[in-house]
């Protein structure tokens, strides 16, 4: 990548995200404190932990969806809160609720995502749906698809988005064996291209250069 | 695709969101027809409940139409962000690289086109049924045309604030209705005063000012409220 933004002294040139002394409590219970990590281009960071240890919360904090934390979050060496626009331009988030409208068809859902993120052609839309195994379902309402298929519609966004950073919350839960293999392949390819991935899952990820963050 | 970080312009994102919401409304015809039918039913109940005499009806016609329009817009409000909140689309919207102001505005415009505009278009018919004096049809139509978008924009703030709550019940009406009172007053006064010979332009100017203020400020408030609601 050819980006030459100014870096502060403590972060290395490739760091996309650095977190320092993150602290978060919910309902008078400390979820994590003094949490430090960094994420570079080409890395896959898996956030691990038992139920209720704040995996999703951490992911939402990083994405700016949750403001209830203390500490420092930097995007490419700069405070994240001041560079939200450039951050969101490079971020693709797929949450626990995957953002697929049930009334619309997979095609229409993707068309909207593309309208928000980066322009793509109709052929690319069809190709992306075929790649995630939804050939023939392009025109069915998403409400009539299974949970795993809806998850696949969301995964098609990974193929179309120009984003550098993927933030995925439990993306494996509803996928079948072939879906899991497909997603692992996508994650590895993305990291290989110089992208970065943040993913919360219990699944034993088969991805090269995997970094694990354990939340108790 | 990391190499080509091409992004859509905000105008494209605005249009994509507008199109999407209109498409959803078209596919969920119930949501589209309900407010409209509600408007018709409420407005037709007044002659039955009060009196079918043209003299008495003509006095209250403007108020009845405005209140019916207000209630119909309130009924339709909950659809604005609810489904998006539940399926996660709202998060996608919040995390788009475009100013949330324009995304919210697109949703509000789509919402008004679907729930507000039909009410405005059918209002002369109901006005005729309620024996509104003939000279006031145009005034009523214009004030509704300027006023109902304000109702949608203000209602959007209330919905954005309450979308994260489990049981909303009356709270949406409690938040939204007080904000809508000035619009209601201006709308009904315009009809009443022009019947007594006042100039229409002053009232239209007031309504247009309200619309412009709502257009510029309400989506900002909605956007801030949405960020709080997903927190």
Interface residues (C-beta under 8 A of the other chain):
Chain A: X1 X63 X64 X65 X66 X67 X68 X85 X88 X89 X90 X91 X93 X95 X96 X97 X98 X99 X100 X101 X102 X103 X104 X108 X111 X112 X113 X114 X115 X116 X117 X118 X119 X141 X159 X160 X161 X162 X164 X190 X193 X194 X195
Chain B: X1 X2 X3 X4 X5 X6 X7 X8 X12 X13 X15 X16 X17 X19 X20 X23 X24 X27 X28 X83 X84 X86 X87 X88 X89 X91 X92 X93 X94 X95 X96 X97 X98 X230 X231
